[in-house]
Amino acid sequence: MVSELDLALVHALQVRPRAAWSELAPALGVTAGTLARRWERLTARGLAWVYAAPGPAFSRSRVTAFVLLRCRLGAREDLAAAIAAFDEAVTVETTAPGSADLLLDVLTPDLASLTRFLTERLSALDGITAVECLVATALYTEGSRWRLRSLDATQLTALGGPAAGERQPAPRADLDALDRVLLAELAADGRLELAELAQRAGTSAATVRRRLNRLTGSHLITFRCDMAPPLTGLPVAVTFRGRLPARDVNALHRALAALPECRLLAAVTGTDNVLATFWLRDIAEIQRRETSLCTRLPTLTVTDRIIGLHTVKRMGHLLDRDGRRTGTRPVRPW
């Protein structure tokens, strides 16, 4: 059973992913020890996890693409498992039969690397019959900004914003070997304490603190709290593709990004220049959400509705059929 406290805890960690339990306890009305035990239970069951992911500044210097694959009958599951082993494919999802059998979120350093992923890595796999690639030209919202909405306004105010060291943007800096060691550890467990990180990296806790403040302050990385559908209560994932006149593309953010079910919203290349993913309560919500989208943006034409069946990998984390985390293949764009 998932309790209201579990939901509140996960929402709090979406807001303050690395906050100490003693910092979260007053807003949630329980002791720090209770929160620690709850979190240990949630992570052990694969229901929630915190991890380091590429931040806005890092993502802007890389190429994000959405790749739709058609597969030979019976080959989809094996292909999904094989593609999940590729670092470039940060998210891999099987979909209901239709315009695609697999939907990939791909992150590469540049267009040349994306081309190699498409023409070398994917072409070497047996069973793919068609490939379509949509390159993101703008990301209006994505998973790190999505919220569970379990806390009330008073609790959110009590939590405050990021820690002081994370508020002021710092100058962009290149990553060195120590940064990469820290990020590799934090990609698997974003709540590792400074002392533990220092021991694993062979440095001091003070050095780790400074490095993390620099990486988060410059927006090179961000910390995310993600969760399985039993916690969200939103088991249906649908990705809408649509077409919008170029003059109206900038209205996407104002019209759609703030919708509570919107997990991803992007402008993309191709004839269909809009891609949006929503997490919904049931299948019937798909039609209602589409109607709402077109009401908010009258010039939007929805051209496809892709229903997700099983997210095999989400931002480097391997998931079972129920969406629970079973392992990690850390995203390594750095």
C-alpha positions as a printed Julia matrix, in Angstrom:
334×3 Matrix{Float64}:
   0.0     0.0     0.0
   1.16    3.51   -0.85
   0.28    6.05    1.83
  -0.35    9.79    1.66
   2.95   10.29    3.46
   4.75    8.31    0.74
   3.23   10.58   -1.92
   4.09   13.71    0.05
   7.66   12.5     0.53
   8.16   11.86   -3.19
   6.74   15.27   -4.09
   9.05   16.87   -1.53
  12.02   15.11   -3.12
  10.96   16.36   -6.53
  11.31   19.87   -5.1
  14.42   19.23   -2.96
  15.99   15.97   -4.23
  19.08   16.06   -1.99
  17.64   17.78    1.07
  18.43   16.21    4.43
  15.56   14.37    6.11
  15.73   16.92    8.93
  15.06   19.69    6.39
  12.0    17.93    4.95
  10.52   16.66    8.22
   8.89   19.92    9.47
   6.96   20.47    6.24
   5.73   16.87    6.23
   4.88   16.76    9.93
   6.92   13.66   10.83
  10.38   12.89   12.14
  13.51   12.64   10.02
  13.82    8.97   11.0
  10.34    8.23    9.69
  11.16    9.81    6.34
  14.41    7.86    6.07
  12.6     4.58    6.72
   9.83    5.43    4.24
  12.34    6.3     1.55
  14.33    3.12    2.13
  11.15    1.11    1.67
  10.13    2.97   -1.5
  13.54    2.55   -3.12
  13.83   -1.11   -2.11
  10.53   -1.78   -3.86
  11.63    0.16   -6.95
   8.78    2.64   -6.53
  10.87    5.83   -6.42
  14.45    6.92   -6.98
  16.6    10.06   -7.06
  19.39   10.5    -9.57
  21.59   13.02  -11.36
  20.62   13.87  -14.94
  21.82   16.36  -17.56
  20.71   19.88  -16.66
  19.34   22.6   -18.94
  22.76   24.1   -19.73
  24.19   20.71  -20.63
  21.17   19.69  -22.7
  21.27   22.9   -24.74
  24.76   22.0   -25.92
  23.7    18.49  -26.97
  21.24   17.01  -29.46
  17.96   15.56  -28.22
  16.01   13.41  -30.66
  12.93   11.22  -30.59
  13.3     8.09  -32.71
  10.33    5.99  -33.8
  11.05    2.44  -34.92
   8.95   -0.08  -36.79
   9.94   -3.68  -36.12
   9.42   -7.1   -37.62
   6.65   -9.06  -35.93
   8.0   -10.78  -32.83
  11.27   -8.84  -32.75
  10.18   -5.88  -30.63
  11.0    -7.18  -27.14
  14.47   -8.37  -28.08
  15.16   -5.1   -29.87
  14.01   -3.05  -26.88
  16.39   -4.95  -24.61
  19.28   -4.54  -27.05
  18.69   -0.81  -27.57
  18.37   -0.24  -23.81
  22.05   -1.22  -23.57
  23.05    1.79  -25.72
  24.1     4.88  -23.77
  22.6     7.19  -26.41
  19.1     5.73  -25.95
  18.27    7.27  -22.58
  14.62    6.15  -22.71
  13.17    3.11  -24.51
   9.44    2.45  -24.64
   7.39   -0.23  -26.38
   4.16    1.09  -27.87
   0.77   -0.18  -28.98
   0.78   -1.28  -32.66
   0.38    1.7   -34.92
   2.79    4.2   -36.41
   5.65    2.9   -34.23
   6.6    -0.2   -32.25
   9.36    1.46  -30.21
   9.79    5.07  -29.12
  13.28    6.22  -28.09
  14.56    9.38  -26.44
  18.1     9.83  -27.7
  20.78   12.19  -26.37
  24.02   12.68  -28.31
  26.85   15.25  -28.26
  26.16   16.45  -31.82
  24.4    15.66  -35.09
  27.31   13.54  -36.31
  26.97   11.29  -33.25
  23.22   11.05  -33.81
  23.86   10.01  -37.4
  26.26    7.28  -36.27
  23.7     6.04  -33.74
  21.05    5.78  -36.46
  23.17    4.41  -39.29
  25.62    2.21  -37.39
  24.18    1.13  -34.05
  20.55    0.72  -35.08
  21.27   -0.58  -38.57
  23.35   -3.39  -37.03
  20.28   -4.74  -35.23
  18.17   -7.37  -36.95
  14.42   -6.78  -37.05
  14.07   -3.01  -37.54
  12.01   -2.26  -40.65
  11.69    1.55  -40.51
  13.27    4.47  -38.67
  11.95    8.0   -38.19
  13.96   10.64  -36.34
  12.56   13.88  -34.91
  15.2    16.3   -33.62
  14.06   18.59  -30.81
  14.44   22.27  -31.65
  13.01   23.37  -28.28
  12.14   21.54  -25.04
   9.37   23.43  -23.28
   9.0    20.96  -20.45
  10.41   17.53  -19.55
  10.39   15.0   -16.74
  12.48   16.94  -14.22
   9.8    19.67  -14.11
   6.81   17.34  -13.7
   5.32   17.24  -10.19
   3.2    14.72   -8.3
   1.07   17.52   -6.73
   0.69   15.82   -3.35
   1.77   18.81   -1.25
  -0.35   21.85   -0.51
   0.79   25.45   -0.93
   1.76   25.79    2.74
   3.99   22.72    2.6
   5.63   23.87   -0.64
   6.36   27.26    0.9
   7.89   25.56    3.94
  10.14   23.47    1.71
  11.45   26.53   -0.09
  13.57   26.29   -3.21
  16.93   24.68   -3.92
  19.73   24.87   -1.4
  21.63   28.14   -1.3
  24.54   26.73   -3.25
  22.24   25.81   -6.11
  20.45   29.13   -6.58
  22.98   31.38   -8.26
  24.1    30.24  -11.74
  27.85   29.7   -11.8
  30.12   30.1   -14.82
  30.1    27.15  -17.19
  33.07   24.84  -16.6
  34.3    21.75  -18.38
  33.99   18.43  -16.57
  37.15   16.79  -15.32
  37.86   13.23  -14.15
  36.62   13.85  -10.6
  33.37   15.37  -11.87
  32.77   12.3   -13.99
  33.39    9.93  -11.09
  30.89   11.84   -8.95
  28.3    11.92  -11.72
  28.63    8.19  -12.34
  27.84    7.52   -8.68
  25.01   10.06   -8.51
  23.39    8.81  -11.71
  22.66    5.58   -9.85
  21.82    7.11   -6.46
  21.32   10.86   -6.3
  20.99   10.9    -2.5
  24.42    9.53   -1.66
  25.81   11.55    1.23
  28.88   13.74    0.83
  31.03   11.49    3.02
  30.12    8.4     1.0
  30.74   10.21   -2.29
  34.08   11.47   -1.02
  35.16    7.95   -0.04
  34.17    6.5    -3.42
  35.87    9.32   -5.32
  38.99    9.39   -3.16
  38.64   13.02   -2.13
  37.24   15.12    0.74
  33.62   15.88    1.56
  34.36   19.62    1.25
  35.66   19.1    -2.28
  32.57   17.07   -3.2
  30.33   19.82   -1.84
  32.09   22.48   -3.92
  31.94   20.35   -7.05
  28.23   19.63   -6.69
  27.45   23.29   -6.02
  29.32   24.23   -9.17
  27.68   21.56  -11.32
  24.15   22.33  -10.15
  24.68   26.08   -9.95
  25.83   26.2   -13.58
  22.87   23.96  -14.54
  25.15   21.32  -16.04
  23.31   18.69  -14.01
  20.0    18.5   -12.22
  18.69   16.05   -9.65
  15.44   14.28  -10.35
  13.07   12.17   -8.3
  11.25    9.68  -10.49
   8.62    7.09   -9.64
   6.6     4.09  -10.8
   2.92    4.31  -11.9
   1.59    2.88   -8.59
   2.73    6.15   -7.01
   1.56    8.5    -9.76
  -1.9     6.98  -10.24
  -1.39    7.77  -13.94
  -0.79    4.42  -15.64
  -1.53    5.47  -19.25
   1.25    7.17  -21.19
   0.31    8.69  -24.54
   2.48   10.68  -26.92
   0.68   13.05  -29.26
   2.23   14.16  -32.5
   0.84   17.3   -34.04
   1.21   20.02  -36.59
   1.18   23.72  -35.76
   1.87   26.79  -37.93
   5.35   28.13  -37.27
   3.92   31.42  -36.03
   2.14   29.58  -33.2
   4.93   27.29  -31.99
   6.04   29.69  -29.27
   2.51   29.54  -27.84
   3.08   25.89  -26.91
   4.72   26.76  -23.62
   1.94   29.07  -22.49
  -0.88   26.82  -23.64
   0.25   23.29  -22.81
   3.38   23.06  -20.65
   1.57   23.96  -17.44
  -1.01   21.19  -17.79
  -0.56   18.84  -14.79
  -0.53   15.67  -16.92
   2.06   17.01  -19.38
   5.33   15.13  -18.94
   7.12   16.28  -22.1
   6.52   19.05  -24.62
   8.85   19.73  -27.53
   9.03   21.42  -30.88
  10.6    19.0   -33.35
  11.76   18.76  -36.93
   9.62   17.12  -39.57
   6.17   17.57  -41.06
   4.69   17.11  -37.59
   6.47   19.75  -35.55
   4.97   19.13  -32.09
   5.56   16.19  -29.73
   3.85   15.98  -26.33
   3.72   13.14  -23.79
   0.98   12.95  -21.16
   0.49   10.62  -18.21
  -3.23    9.93  -17.8
  -5.55    8.0   -15.49
  -7.24    5.85  -18.14
  -7.66    5.29  -21.87
 -10.77    7.46  -22.02
  -8.65   10.44  -20.95
  -6.79   10.33  -24.27
  -9.75   11.67  -26.24
 -10.61   14.25  -23.6
  -7.03   15.47  -23.42
  -6.79   15.74  -27.21
  -9.98   17.79  -27.27
  -8.57   20.05  -24.58
  -5.3    20.52  -26.47
  -7.08   21.57  -29.63
  -9.31   23.93  -27.66
  -6.3    25.62  -26.08
  -4.5    25.81  -29.43
  -7.1    26.01  -32.22
  -4.44   25.89  -34.94
  -3.03   22.59  -33.62
  -3.82   19.46  -35.62
  -3.15   16.19  -33.77
  -1.83   13.69  -36.3
  -0.99   10.66  -34.16
  -1.57    9.18  -30.72
   1.1     6.72  -29.58
   0.17    4.7   -26.49
   3.07    3.48  -24.38
   2.89   -0.14  -23.23
   6.12   -0.72  -21.31
   8.93    1.71  -20.53
  11.92   -0.58  -20.64
  14.35    2.21  -19.72
  13.68    5.74  -18.47
  16.56    8.21  -18.26
  19.03    5.39  -17.72
  16.98    3.32  -15.27
  15.66   -0.14  -16.17
  12.02   -0.8   -15.32
   9.84   -3.89  -15.06
   6.33   -4.29  -16.48
   4.87   -2.37  -13.54
   7.29    0.53  -14.04
   9.35   -0.33  -10.95
  13.08    0.23  -11.14
  15.08   -2.98  -11.34
  18.5    -1.64  -12.29
  20.46    1.22  -13.77
  22.35    1.92  -16.97
  23.4     5.49  -16.13
  23.03    8.21  -18.74
  26.57    9.27  -19.65
  26.34   12.24  -22.03
  29.29   13.82  -20.23
